[in-house]
Amino acid sequence: MEDRAEKFVGKADKWAIEIGIIGKEGCGCTIRDKRKQHREMEFTLEIFLAAFILLVALAFYYEHPKAEIPREVDQPIKLYILHYVVNFAFGLGRILEKLGICKEVYLIRTFLYGIPPWKDNANLFIEDLKFAKVSVRVYHPKVPSAGRRRGVLYLHGGIGQIGSISMYERVCRFIARRSNSVVVCVGYRLAPEHPYPTQFLDCLTATVHFMTTAEDYGVDPTRIIICGDSSGGTLAAAVCQTLVSRTDLPKARAQILLYPFLQAVDFNLPSYQQNGSVPFLLKKRTITLGMQYLSQDLSLMKGILEGSHVPEDLKLKFSKWLSPDNIPMEFKIRGYKPPASATYSEELYTLAKQVFETTFSPLLAEDAIVRQLPETFILTCEYDVIRDDGLLYKKRLEDNGIPVTWYHLEDGFHGALFLIDYGYISFPCGKRAMENVVNFIKDL
């Protein structure tokens, strides 16, 4: 019996040397020695698991306590669970960055990359291309068309750092399939590797290329729609504003802004006060990601939240566009308290000057630009921290004679559209919103 055991130990030693678990000096151990080594390995594994569990607990601690889920929101329990998962990713990313393992934004990108659709979409022909060196994915309906189709340029969200074509695969397929339009999703380069305003410039480049080559894709160049969600809505609004001065291009047929971020002047509007802790876009996370997008120090956050970065002359100028008085009373019922006047800091203004550029804050564009914009669809969500950006832009457009179709999700929240066609984790409010978007496109 002992001879057999020794032979087994000898074979185990040989295998362990081959895969590098032990060196040659570890050969010839007795069965008792082997058992001791196994116990030591088990103990090491237990320590590793305990450390990992602690890391998970710390990740939850970092982010989860800061959120609240309104009862009136669409499927609050599901939102609570998803919020927990997303916040774990943010918390874990922050911890790994502090440990010097990887940057937080890289982990978030990996986590939110998107699960490929599991259904074979026989109704679309999909191809990856380059529009003047900018990556795009084009979705062509396979159904024959009597004439040239509408074209929809989709600029994804992610505050210039997170989104991707793959993340928005389901959204773009849905629009192309339901509206019978050619959809182009723009894969603009991301910060921090490619600093602001690279994202805007890539989107503008792809848009100009599409407008000048639309017929090659079976698209009527006079029926091109520019669409974006969240910070993609920022980009869509900024691109449309830039195009009004381009006489060498056909005019955009319409712009679609889905819960867009449109200004970085006032972070104390009613929606910021009411929804500052509502997932997925928390108030402090909005400012944090915005500062990272602009490669600014996060120490500026407190002053910007208070409004200390805005000089008096700009406050006076912007007040006619950003005043809470321009927001209907029905959106103040859940609570609004006018903030105390902030002490102006010239140093903070100098450091944060980029936030006043219309490529970052399109709501600050002059009336001469706004009155030339195309017909517009705006989606707002009641439980969205940037709800009031959309409401204020709606008023500006209407005041300048621009036709606006507005759809408000009374049970909606920021990010609901992104989860469309994800099966159980999708939200009915997101489906309703997308159906309204599709109906708007089909009427153009």
C-alpha positions as CSV (number, residue, x, y, z in Angstrom):
1,M,0.0,0.0,0.0
2,E,2.8,2.4,0.9
3,D,4.6,1.6,-2.4
4,R,1.5,2.6,-4.3
5,A,1.2,5.8,-2.4
6,E,4.8,6.7,-3.0
7,K,4.4,6.0,-6.8
8,F,1.4,8.3,-6.7
9,V,3.4,11.0,-5.0
10,G,6.1,10.7,-7.5
11,K,3.7,11.1,-10.4
12,A,2.1,14.1,-8.7
13,D,5.6,15.7,-8.2
14,K,6.4,15.2,-11.9
15,W,3.1,16.8,-13.0
16,A,3.5,19.7,-10.5
17,I,7.0,20.5,-11.8
18,E,5.7,20.5,-15.4
19,I,3.0,23.1,-14.7
20,G,5.3,25.1,-12.3
21,I,3.4,24.6,-9.0
22,I,6.6,23.3,-7.3
23,G,10.3,23.3,-8.2
24,K,12.5,20.3,-8.5
25,E,13.6,20.9,-4.9
26,G,10.0,20.1,-3.8
27,C,10.1,16.5,-5.2
28,G,10.3,13.4,-3.1
29,C,8.0,14.7,-0.4
30,T,6.1,12.3,1.8
31,I,2.4,11.9,1.8
32,R,2.3,13.9,5.0
33,D,4.3,16.7,3.4
34,K,1.9,16.7,0.4
35,R,-1.1,17.0,2.7
36,K,0.5,19.9,4.4
37,Q,1.1,21.6,1.1
38,H,-2.6,21.1,0.1
39,R,-3.7,22.6,3.4
40,E,-1.5,25.6,2.8
41,M,-3.0,26.0,-0.7
42,E,-6.5,25.8,0.7
43,F,-5.7,28.4,3.3
44,T,-4.3,30.7,0.6
45,L,-7.4,30.2,-1.5
46,E,-9.6,31.0,1.6
47,I,-7.6,34.2,2.1
48,F,-8.0,35.2,-1.5
49,L,-11.8,34.6,-1.4
50,A,-12.1,36.5,1.9
51,A,-10.2,39.5,0.3
52,F,-12.4,39.3,-2.8
53,I,-15.6,39.3,-0.6
54,L,-14.2,42.3,1.3
55,L,-13.5,44.1,-2.0
56,V,-17.1,43.4,-3.1
57,A,-18.5,44.7,0.2
58,L,-16.4,47.9,-0.1
59,A,-17.6,48.4,-3.6
60,F,-21.2,48.3,-2.4
61,Y,-20.4,50.6,0.5
62,Y,-18.8,53.2,-1.8
63,E,-21.9,53.8,-4.0
64,H,-25.1,52.1,-2.9
65,P,-26.2,54.2,0.1
66,K,-26.3,57.3,-2.0
67,A,-29.4,56.3,-4.1
68,E,-33.2,56.3,-3.6
69,I,-35.8,54.7,-5.7
70,P,-39.2,56.5,-6.0
71,R,-42.3,54.3,-5.7
72,E,-43.8,55.9,-8.8
73,V,-40.9,54.9,-11.1
74,D,-41.4,52.1,-13.6
75,Q,-40.7,48.7,-11.9
76,P,-38.9,50.1,-8.9
77,I,-37.7,46.7,-7.6
78,K,-36.0,45.8,-10.9
79,L,-34.5,49.3,-11.0
80,Y,-33.2,48.8,-7.5
81,I,-31.5,45.5,-8.4
82,L,-29.9,46.9,-11.6
83,H,-28.8,50.0,-9.7
84,Y,-27.1,47.8,-7.1
85,V,-25.3,45.9,-9.9
86,V,-24.2,49.1,-11.7
87,N,-23.0,50.7,-8.5
88,F,-21.0,47.7,-7.6
89,A,-19.2,48.1,-10.9
90,F,-18.5,51.8,-10.2
91,G,-17.4,51.1,-6.7
92,L,-15.2,48.2,-7.7
93,G,-13.7,50.3,-10.5
94,R,-12.9,53.1,-8.0
95,I,-11.2,50.6,-5.6
96,L,-9.1,49.0,-8.4
97,E,-8.0,52.4,-9.5
98,K,-6.9,53.3,-6.0
99,L,-5.0,50.1,-5.9
100,G,-3.3,51.0,-9.1
101,I,-4.7,47.9,-10.9
102,C,-6.7,49.7,-13.7
103,K,-8.6,52.9,-14.3
104,E,-12.2,53.0,-13.2
105,V,-13.5,54.0,-16.6
106,Y,-11.9,50.9,-18.2
107,L,-13.7,48.6,-15.9
108,I,-17.0,50.4,-16.4
109,R,-16.5,50.1,-20.2
110,T,-16.0,46.4,-19.9
111,F,-18.9,46.0,-17.6
112,L,-21.3,48.0,-19.8
113,Y,-20.0,46.8,-23.2
114,G,-23.3,45.1,-24.0
115,I,-24.5,41.5,-24.5
116,P,-24.8,40.7,-28.2
117,P,-28.4,40.2,-29.3
118,W,-29.2,36.5,-29.2
119,K,-31.8,36.7,-32.0
120,D,-30.7,36.4,-35.6
121,N,-32.0,39.6,-37.2
122,A,-32.9,38.6,-40.7
123,N,-34.6,41.9,-41.4
124,L,-31.4,44.0,-41.5
125,F,-28.1,44.0,-43.3
126,I,-25.4,45.3,-40.9
127,E,-21.9,46.4,-41.8
128,D,-19.0,48.1,-40.1
129,L,-17.4,50.9,-42.0
130,K,-15.3,54.0,-41.7
131,F,-16.7,57.4,-42.4
132,A,-13.6,59.6,-43.0
133,K,-11.6,57.5,-40.5
134,V,-14.5,57.5,-37.9
135,S,-15.8,54.0,-37.1
136,V,-19.5,53.5,-37.8
137,R,-22.0,50.6,-38.0
138,V,-24.7,50.9,-40.7
139,Y,-28.0,49.1,-40.4
140,H,-29.8,48.6,-43.7
141,P,-33.4,47.3,-43.8
142,K,-33.6,44.4,-46.2
143,V,-37.3,45.1,-47.1
144,P,-37.4,46.7,-50.6
145,S,-38.1,50.4,-50.7
146,A,-39.9,52.3,-53.5
147,G,-37.5,55.2,-53.1
148,R,-34.6,56.5,-51.0
149,R,-35.0,56.0,-47.3
150,R,-34.6,58.2,-44.3
151,G,-31.2,58.2,-42.7
152,V,-30.8,58.3,-38.9
153,L,-27.4,59.2,-37.4
154,Y,-27.3,57.8,-33.9
155,L,-24.8,59.4,-31.4
156,H,-24.6,57.3,-28.3
157,G,-24.4,58.4,-24.7
158,G,-21.8,57.7,-22.0
159,I,-20.5,61.2,-21.1
160,G,-17.8,60.9,-23.8
161,Q,-16.0,58.1,-21.9
162,I,-18.1,54.9,-21.7
163,G,-20.5,54.3,-24.7
164,S,-19.8,52.2,-27.8
165,I,-21.5,50.9,-30.9
166,S,-21.9,47.5,-29.3
167,M,-23.7,49.0,-26.2
168,Y,-26.3,50.5,-28.5
169,E,-26.7,47.6,-30.9
170,R,-30.3,46.9,-29.7
171,V,-31.4,50.5,-29.8
172,C,-30.1,51.0,-33.4
173,R,-31.6,47.7,-34.6
174,F,-34.9,48.7,-33.1
175,I,-35.0,52.1,-34.8
176,A,-33.9,50.6,-38.2
177,R,-36.3,47.7,-38.1
178,R,-39.4,49.6,-36.9
179,S,-39.0,52.8,-38.9
180,N,-37.6,51.2,-42.1
181,S,-34.7,53.7,-42.0
182,V,-31.0,53.4,-42.6
183,V,-29.4,53.9,-39.2
184,V,-25.7,54.8,-38.7
185,C,-24.3,54.5,-35.2
186,V,-21.1,56.6,-34.8
187,G,-18.3,55.0,-32.8
188,Y,-16.5,58.2,-31.8
189,R,-13.3,58.1,-29.9
190,L,-13.5,58.2,-26.1
191,A,-11.9,60.3,-23.4
192,P,-9.5,60.2,-21.5
193,E,-7.4,58.6,-24.3
194,H,-8.9,61.2,-26.7
195,P,-9.6,64.4,-24.9
196,Y,-12.7,66.6,-25.4
197,P,-13.7,67.9,-28.0
198,T,-12.5,64.9,-30.0
199,Q,-16.0,63.3,-29.5
200,F,-17.8,66.2,-31.0
201,L,-15.4,66.5,-33.9
202,D,-15.7,62.8,-34.7
203,C,-19.5,63.1,-34.7
204,L,-19.4,66.1,-36.9
205,T,-17.0,64.4,-39.3
206,A,-19.2,61.3,-39.6
207,T,-22.3,63.4,-40.1
208,V,-20.8,65.5,-42.9
209,H,-19.5,62.4,-44.6
210,F,-23.0,60.7,-44.4
211,M,-24.7,63.8,-45.7
212,T,-22.4,64.0,-48.8
213,T,-22.6,60.3,-49.5
214,A,-26.1,59.5,-48.4
215,E,-27.3,58.3,-51.8
216,D,-24.6,55.6,-51.8
217,Y,-26.5,54.0,-48.9
218,G,-30.0,54.5,-50.5
219,V,-30.7,57.5,-48.3
220,D,-32.4,60.7,-49.3
221,P,-29.9,63.5,-48.2
222,T,-32.8,65.8,-47.4
223,R,-34.2,63.3,-44.9
224,I,-31.3,62.8,-42.5
225,I,-32.2,62.9,-38.8
226,I,-29.6,63.4,-36.1
227,C,-30.3,61.5,-32.9
228,G,-28.6,61.0,-29.5
229,D,-29.3,60.1,-25.9
230,S,-27.9,61.6,-22.8
231,S,-24.5,63.0,-23.7
232,G,-25.2,61.8,-27.2
233,G,-28.0,64.2,-27.1
234,T,-25.5,66.9,-26.2
235,L,-23.5,65.9,-29.3
236,A,-26.6,65.7,-31.5
237,A,-27.7,69.2,-30.5
238,A,-24.1,70.6,-30.9
239,V,-23.8,69.0,-34.4
240,C,-27.1,70.4,-35.5
241,Q,-26.1,73.9,-34.3
242,T,-22.9,73.7,-36.2
243,L,-24.5,72.6,-39.4
244,V,-26.8,75.6,-39.7
245,S,-23.9,77.6,-41.0
246,R,-22.9,75.0,-43.6
247,T,-24.4,76.1,-46.9
248,D,-22.5,73.4,-48.7
249,L,-24.6,70.6,-47.1
250,P,-28.3,69.7,-47.1
251,K,-30.1,70.8,-44.0
252,A,-30.8,68.2,-41.3
253,R,-34.4,67.1,-41.5
254,A,-34.8,66.8,-37.7
255,Q,-33.0,66.3,-34.4
256,I,-34.0,63.8,-31.8
257,L,-32.8,64.5,-28.2
258,L,-33.4,61.7,-25.7
259,Y,-33.0,62.9,-22.1
260,P,-30.2,65.2,-23.2
261,F,-27.5,66.9,-21.0
262,L,-27.5,70.5,-22.4
263,Q,-26.0,72.9,-19.8
264,A,-23.3,73.0,-17.1
265,V,-24.3,76.4,-15.6
266,D,-27.0,75.5,-13.0
267,F,-26.9,72.3,-11.1
268,N,-29.6,73.4,-8.7
269,L,-32.6,73.3,-11.1
270,P,-35.7,71.5,-9.7
271,S,-34.8,68.2,-11.4
272,Y,-31.3,68.3,-9.8
273,Q,-32.9,68.9,-6.4
274,Q,-35.7,66.3,-6.8
275,N,-33.7,63.5,-8.6
276,G,-30.2,64.0,-7.4
277,S,-30.1,60.5,-5.8
278,V,-32.3,58.6,-8.4
279,P,-30.5,56.0,-10.6
280,F,-28.9,55.6,-12.9
281,L,-27.5,59.1,-13.2
282,L,-26.9,60.5,-9.7
283,K,-26.2,64.2,-9.3
284,K,-22.6,63.9,-8.1
285,R,-21.9,61.2,-10.6
286,T,-23.0,63.6,-13.4
287,I,-20.5,66.2,-12.2
288,T,-17.7,63.7,-11.6
289,L,-18.0,62.2,-15.1
290,G,-18.3,65.6,-16.6
291,M,-15.1,66.8,-14.9
292,Q,-13.3,63.7,-16.0
293,Y,-14.5,64.2,-19.5
294,L,-13.0,67.6,-19.6
295,S,-9.8,66.3,-17.9
296,Q,-10.4,68.6,-14.9
297,D,-9.6,68.1,-11.2
298,L,-12.4,66.7,-9.2
299,S,-11.7,69.2,-6.5
300,L,-13.6,71.7,-8.6
301,M,-16.8,69.8,-8.0
302,K,-18.0,71.6,-4.9
303,G,-17.7,75.1,-6.4
304,I,-19.3,74.0,-9.6
305,L,-22.3,72.4,-7.8
306,E,-22.8,75.7,-6.0
307,G,-22.4,77.8,-9.2
308,S,-19.2,79.6,-8.2
309,H,-17.8,79.1,-11.7
310,V,-20.4,81.5,-13.3
311,P,-19.5,85.3,-13.4
312,E,-22.2,87.8,-12.8
313,D,-22.4,89.0,-16.5
314,L,-22.9,85.4,-17.7
315,K,-25.5,84.7,-15.0
316,L,-27.4,87.7,-16.2
317,K,-27.1,86.7,-19.9
318,F,-28.0,83.0,-19.3
319,S,-30.9,83.8,-16.8
320,K,-33.3,84.4,-19.6
321,W,-32.7,80.9,-20.9
322,L,-32.0,79.0,-17.7
323,S,-34.3,80.6,-15.2
324,P,-36.4,78.1,-13.1
325,D,-39.3,80.4,-14.0
326,N,-39.2,78.9,-17.5
327,I,-40.0,75.5,-16.0
328,P,-43.7,74.8,-15.7
329,M,-45.0,74.7,-12.1
330,E,-46.1,71.1,-12.4
331,F,-42.4,70.1,-12.4
332,K,-41.7,71.9,-9.1
333,I,-44.5,70.3,-7.0
334,R,-42.2,67.5,-5.8
335,G,-40.0,70.2,-4.3
336,Y,-37.8,73.1,-5.2
337,K,-36.0,75.6,-3.1
338,P,-34.2,78.5,-4.8
339,P,-30.5,78.2,-4.0
340,A,-28.5,80.8,-2.1
341,S,-26.3,83.0,-4.3
342,A,-22.8,81.5,-4.8
343,T,-19.6,83.5,-4.3
344,Y,-17.9,83.9,-7.7
345,S,-14.4,82.5,-8.1
346,E,-12.4,83.8,-11.0
347,E,-9.9,80.9,-10.6
348,L,-12.7,78.4,-10.8
349,Y,-14.2,80.1,-13.9
350,T,-10.8,80.0,-15.6
351,L,-10.3,76.3,-14.9
352,A,-13.9,75.4,-15.9
353,K,-14.3,77.7,-18.8
354,Q,-14.9,74.8,-21.3
355,V,-18.3,74.2,-19.8
356,F,-19.6,77.4,-21.4
357,E,-18.7,76.2,-24.9
358,T,-21.8,75.3,-26.9
359,T,-20.3,72.0,-27.9
360,F,-20.5,71.1,-24.2
361,S,-23.6,73.2,-23.2
362,P,-25.8,73.6,-26.4
363,L,-28.5,75.3,-24.4
364,L,-26.2,78.4,-24.3
365,A,-26.3,78.9,-28.1
366,E,-27.4,82.3,-29.3
367,D,-30.9,82.9,-30.7
368,A,-29.5,83.5,-34.1
369,I,-28.4,79.8,-34.2
370,V,-31.4,78.3,-32.4
371,R,-34.0,79.8,-34.8
372,Q,-32.3,78.0,-37.7
373,L,-32.5,74.5,-36.1
374,P,-34.6,71.7,-37.6
375,E,-37.8,70.2,-36.3
376,T,-37.1,68.6,-33.0
377,F,-38.2,65.6,-30.9
378,I,-37.4,65.9,-27.2
379,L,-37.8,63.1,-24.6
380,T,-37.7,63.9,-20.9
381,C,-38.1,61.6,-17.9
382,E,-39.8,62.6,-14.6
383,Y,-37.2,60.9,-12.5
384,D,-34.1,62.1,-14.3
385,V,-31.6,64.5,-12.8
386,I,-31.2,66.4,-16.2
387,R,-35.0,66.5,-17.0
388,D,-35.1,70.3,-16.8
389,D,-32.3,70.6,-19.5
390,G,-34.8,69.2,-22.0
391,L,-37.7,71.3,-20.7
392,L,-35.6,74.5,-21.0
393,Y,-34.4,73.7,-24.5
394,K,-38.0,72.9,-25.5
395,K,-39.0,76.4,-24.5
396,R,-36.1,78.0,-26.3
397,L,-36.8,76.2,-29.5
398,E,-40.5,77.0,-29.4
399,D,-39.8,80.6,-28.5
400,N,-37.7,80.7,-31.7
401,G,-40.4,79.2,-33.9
402,I,-39.0,75.7,-34.1
403,P,-41.7,72.9,-34.2
404,V,-41.1,70.6,-31.2
405,T,-42.6,67.2,-30.5
406,W,-42.2,66.5,-26.7
407,Y,-42.8,63.2,-25.0
408,H,-42.5,63.0,-21.2
409,L,-42.2,59.7,-19.4
410,E,-44.0,60.2,-16.1
411,D,-42.5,57.0,-14.7
412,G,-39.2,57.2,-16.6
413,F,-35.6,57.5,-15.4
414,H,-32.3,58.2,-17.1
415,G,-31.0,55.2,-19.1
416,A,-34.3,53.5,-19.6
417,L,-33.9,53.4,-23.4
418,F,-30.5,51.7,-23.3
419,L,-32.1,48.5,-21.9
420,I,-34.6,48.1,-24.7
421,D,-34.9,44.5,-26.1
422,Y,-32.9,43.1,-23.2
423,G,-35.7,40.7,-22.2
424,Y,-36.5,40.6,-18.5
425,I,-34.3,43.6,-17.6
426,S,-36.0,45.9,-20.1
427,F,-38.5,48.5,-18.8
428,P,-41.9,49.1,-20.4
429,C,-41.4,52.9,-20.1
430,G,-38.3,52.6,-22.4
431,K,-40.3,50.6,-25.0
432,R,-43.1,53.2,-24.9
433,A,-40.6,56.0,-25.4
434,M,-38.9,54.2,-28.4
435,E,-42.2,53.6,-30.0
436,N,-42.9,57.4,-29.9
437,V,-39.4,58.0,-31.4
438,V,-40.1,55.6,-34.2
439,N,-43.5,57.2,-34.9
440,F,-41.9,60.6,-35.1
441,I,-39.3,59.3,-37.6
442,K,-42.0,57.6,-39.7
443,D,-43.9,60.9,-40.0
444,L,-40.9,62.8,-41.4
